[in-house]
Amino acid sequence: MDKVTRHELKSDPLAEEAVHTLQYVAGHREKVMRIGGAVLAVILILAGFFYYRDRQATQRQAALAVALRVRDAQIGPAANAGDVRLFFGTLADKQAAQRKAFLDVVAKYPGSDESAMAHYQLGVLSTDEGKIQEAEQQFKQAEAEGSTEFKAAARWALQEIYAGDGRTKEAEAILREFISSPTAIVSKEQASIELAKLIAKTNPTEARSLVEPLSRTDRAAVARYAQAVLITLPGGLTPPPPATKAGEKK
């Protein structure tokens, strides 16, 4: 999840230069020592920085993995001795442990993508518990802290909250943003269909214009979803034009 890993140091110009410098030092130890202690001190600081940064990334990912394991835990007694999965006696016990685990990530690594994921998961948990206001705040925090795709996931969750409690204009604004600027996890088609559903009663004409072209796409899943929305709109699903036979004029 973290953008800076050992494998990706090659794509980080500063890190790459530090690696080259350290390799040079290893091969020219005597010459470097003659240059003076100041240069060597800078090199050692750089080496320490990249080691610390990489180590911190590993620690963040490990902490998040622990929290996600709690999220995926089972309810009830362990099925078999030696089962490595986590089990909780009740849903309440699991939710309490889950909240604590994600809050630990937030407290230890604020501002990171791991913290953004933890806030997002806390938002999902709060939604499941019916704590909608708390969920909204967690999703907003995930949006504030996360990189592009975390922001997209958080904003999608926010528009669902807004649509659910009657804040239609706020939800509509987010969906129109996704239509104009789709992301890797929220496509233009997905946002268009969701917007059509949202405005179906207040603006059925625009709703139809959003989904009708998608109902004829060659992407089967998108077409089926769009057709399902079209059926609910005034005029229903428009049948496709009849096929033109050979020799006939259109």
Phi, psi and omega per residue, in radians:
M1 nan -0.703 -3.115
D2 -1.236 2.453 -3.053
K3 -1.211 -0.432 -3.074
V4 -1.887 1.914 3.098
T5 -2.274 3.011 3.130
R6 -1.022 -0.743 -3.099
H7 -1.115 -0.591 -3.037
E8 -1.601 0.032 3.111
L9 -1.039 -0.479 -3.140
K10 -1.113 -0.453 -3.128
S11 -1.626 0.000 3.119
D12 -1.771 1.859 -3.035
P13 -0.976 -0.742 -3.122
L14 -1.154 -0.759 3.125
A15 -1.128 -0.735 -3.140
E16 -1.056 -0.731 3.131
E17 -1.142 -0.686 3.113
A18 -1.099 -0.720 3.108
V19 -1.083 -0.775 3.123
H20 -1.079 -0.687 -3.136
T21 -1.115 -0.763 3.136
L22 -1.122 -0.653 3.096
Q23 -1.125 -0.698 3.124
Y24 -1.100 -0.762 -3.135
V25 -1.050 -0.730 -3.124
A26 -1.076 -0.599 -3.092
G27 -1.585 -0.217 -3.083
H28 -2.344 0.840 -3.008
R29 -0.994 -0.840 -3.067
E30 -1.126 -0.742 -3.136
K31 -1.103 -0.744 -3.138
V32 -1.122 -0.700 -3.133
M33 -1.099 -0.518 3.139
R34 -1.303 -0.453 -3.116
I35 -1.137 -0.621 3.102
G36 2.323 2.737 -3.075
G37 -1.190 -0.469 -3.062
A38 -1.104 -0.807 3.140
V39 -1.099 -0.741 3.139
L40 -1.107 -0.662 3.128
A41 -1.082 -0.733 3.113
V42 -1.083 -0.756 3.137
I43 -1.067 -0.755 -3.131
L44 -1.153 -0.645 3.091
I45 -1.101 -0.777 3.108
L46 -1.059 -0.782 -3.140
A47 -1.064 -0.760 3.124
G48 -1.110 -0.661 -3.127
F49 -1.113 -0.812 -3.100
F50 -1.221 -0.592 3.073
Y51 -1.134 -0.779 -3.137
Y52 -1.112 -0.767 -3.115
R53 -1.095 -0.753 -3.137
D54 -1.181 -0.699 3.131
R55 -1.136 -0.705 3.108
Q56 -1.090 -0.707 3.115
A57 -1.065 -0.760 3.132
T58 -1.097 -0.720 3.135
Q59 -1.146 -0.706 3.120
R60 -1.091 -0.793 -3.113
Q61 -1.142 -0.652 3.126
A62 -1.156 -0.727 3.130
A63 -1.122 -0.715 3.115
L64 -1.159 -0.673 3.134
A65 -1.075 -0.671 3.106
V66 -1.088 -0.793 -3.133
A67 -1.120 -0.707 3.134
L68 -1.177 -0.549 3.093
R69 -1.156 -0.675 3.073
V70 -1.128 -0.747 3.114
R71 -0.993 -0.646 -3.068
D72 -1.577 0.144 -3.098
A73 -1.157 2.768 3.140
Q74 -1.645 2.772 3.068
I75 -1.830 2.245 3.125
G76 2.037 -3.138 -3.130
P77 -1.255 2.656 3.101
A78 -1.055 2.375 -3.075
A79 -1.179 -0.723 -3.080
N80 -2.427 2.617 3.052
A81 -1.086 2.357 -3.133
G82 1.556 -0.008 3.089
D83 -1.114 2.150 -3.036
V84 -1.448 -0.143 3.131
R85 -1.260 2.696 3.068
L86 -1.431 2.526 3.100
F87 -2.317 2.483 3.051
F88 -2.190 2.560 -3.098
G89 -1.159 -0.624 -3.119
T90 -2.408 2.850 3.077
L91 -1.101 -0.662 3.136
A92 -1.070 -0.716 3.114
D93 -1.096 -0.761 3.138
K94 -1.109 -0.802 -3.117
Q95 -1.097 -0.671 3.111
A96 -1.131 -0.758 3.120
A97 -1.167 -0.674 3.132
Q98 -1.104 -0.802 3.133
R99 -1.066 -0.780 -3.136
K100 -1.082 -0.748 -3.101
A101 -1.115 -0.758 3.140
F102 -1.273 -0.598 3.074
L103 -1.139 -0.581 3.080
D104 -1.101 -0.721 3.103
V105 -1.100 -0.780 -3.139
V106 -1.068 -0.751 -3.087
A107 -1.205 -0.653 -3.056
K108 -1.462 -0.561 -2.999
Y109 -2.299 0.951 -3.125
P110 -1.086 2.531 3.091
G111 1.497 -0.083 -3.129
S112 -1.651 2.911 3.057
D113 -1.121 -0.567 3.096
E114 -1.120 -0.694 3.081
S115 -1.146 -0.701 3.095
A116 -1.053 -0.756 3.099
M117 -1.103 -0.691 3.116
A118 -1.108 -0.764 3.089
H119 -1.062 -0.733 3.133
Y120 -1.058 -0.804 -3.136
Q121 -1.144 -0.610 3.061
L122 -1.138 -0.620 3.069
G123 -1.115 -0.757 3.105
V124 -1.094 -0.761 3.131
L125 -1.081 -0.782 3.134
S126 -1.110 -0.641 3.077
T127 -1.088 -0.787 3.121
D128 -1.064 -0.563 -3.130
E129 -1.501 -0.021 3.137
G130 1.411 0.241 -3.133
K131 -1.682 1.326 -2.957
I132 -1.174 -0.731 3.128
Q133 -1.089 -0.733 3.103
E134 -1.136 -0.701 3.109
A135 -1.056 -0.768 3.138
E136 -1.019 -0.768 -3.141
Q137 -1.131 -0.664 3.131
Q138 -1.173 -0.713 3.125
F139 -1.160 -0.665 3.100
K140 -1.111 -0.674 3.119
Q141 -1.196 -0.660 3.083
A142 -1.083 -0.719 3.110
E143 -1.110 -0.705 -3.090
A144 -1.197 -0.610 -3.021
E145 -1.638 -0.488 -2.936
G146 -1.462 2.859 3.020
S147 -1.376 -3.055 -2.902
T148 -0.855 -0.915 -3.041
E149 -1.281 -0.521 3.041
F150 -1.162 -0.703 3.087
K151 -1.059 -0.746 -3.128
A152 -1.098 -0.787 3.135
A153 -1.086 -0.731 -3.129
A154 -1.169 -0.724 -3.139
R155 -1.184 -0.610 3.084
W156 -1.114 -0.735 3.109
A157 -1.123 -0.658 3.129
L158 -1.127 -0.734 -3.131
Q159 -1.146 -0.529 3.084
E160 -1.165 -0.692 3.088
I161 -1.129 -0.816 -3.125
Y162 -1.053 -0.790 -3.141
A163 -1.117 -0.623 -3.093
G164 -1.237 -0.521 -3.121
D165 -1.909 0.359 2.988
G166 1.557 0.079 3.101
R167 -1.540 1.183 -2.997
T168 -1.097 -0.718 -3.091
K169 -1.115 -0.689 3.102
E170 -1.134 -0.756 3.112
A171 -1.125 -0.742 -3.141
E172 -1.069 -0.719 -3.135
A173 -1.068 -0.738 3.134
I174 -1.143 -0.753 -3.125
L175 -1.138 -0.663 3.097
R176 -1.170 -0.570 3.047
E177 -1.083 -0.764 -3.141
F178 -1.158 -0.599 3.123
I179 -1.147 -0.732 -3.131
S180 -1.394 -0.474 -3.130
S181 -2.403 1.290 3.139
P182 -1.153 2.837 3.137
T183 -2.184 -3.130 -3.132
A184 -1.141 -0.451 -3.100
I185 -1.913 -0.220 3.043
V186 -2.203 1.877 -3.090
S187 -1.456 2.861 3.073
K188 -1.079 -0.701 -3.131
E189 -1.113 -0.767 3.135
Q190 -1.067 -0.803 3.137
A191 -1.144 -0.662 -3.140
S192 -1.114 -0.782 -3.135
I193 -1.151 -0.713 3.134
E194 -1.152 -0.668 3.106
L195 -1.159 -0.692 3.106
A196 -1.042 -0.745 3.105
K197 -1.104 -0.683 -3.083
L198 -1.172 -0.695 -3.035
I199 -1.796 0.210 -3.056
A200 -0.962 -0.685 -3.090
K201 -1.457 -0.615 -3.061
T202 -1.539 -0.477 -3.118
N203 -2.559 1.199 -3.072
P204 -1.104 -0.480 3.140
T205 -1.143 -0.835 3.103
E206 -1.173 -0.668 3.122
A207 -0.994 -0.776 3.117
R208 -1.114 -0.729 -3.124
S209 -1.128 -0.431 3.132
L210 -1.342 -0.695 -2.998
V211 -1.790 -0.359 -3.099
E212 -1.040 -0.808 3.104
P213 -1.086 -0.585 -3.119
L214 -1.257 -0.435 3.135
S215 -1.204 -0.271 -3.118
R216 -1.906 0.128 -3.134
T217 -1.212 2.745 3.115
D218 -1.446 -0.001 3.053
R219 -1.504 1.805 -2.941
A220 -0.978 -0.798 -3.084
A221 -1.114 -0.747 3.127
V222 -1.124 -0.774 -3.121
A223 -1.063 -0.762 -3.139
R224 -1.102 -0.746 -3.127
Y225 -1.129 -0.766 3.133
A226 -1.118 -0.722 3.128
Q227 -1.105 -0.643 3.122
A228 -1.118 -0.624 3.096
V229 -1.277 -0.723 -3.140
L230 -1.004 -0.657 -3.119
I231 -1.038 -0.543 -3.096
T232 -1.440 -0.175 -3.089
L233 -1.585 2.738 3.063
P234 -0.970 2.306 -3.107
G235 1.667 -0.284 3.079
G236 1.092 -2.727 -3.105
L237 -1.473 2.102 3.134
T238 -1.328 2.171 3.141
P239 -1.184 2.622 3.129
P240 -1.154 2.646 3.121
P241 -1.104 2.554 -3.134
P242 -1.098 2.560 3.141
A243 -1.183 2.470 3.129
T244 -1.532 2.220 3.122
K245 -1.335 2.743 3.134
A246 -1.043 2.288 3.105
G247 1.617 -0.270 3.139
E248 -1.502 2.601 3.068
K249 -1.463 2.523 3.086
K250 -1.298 nan nan
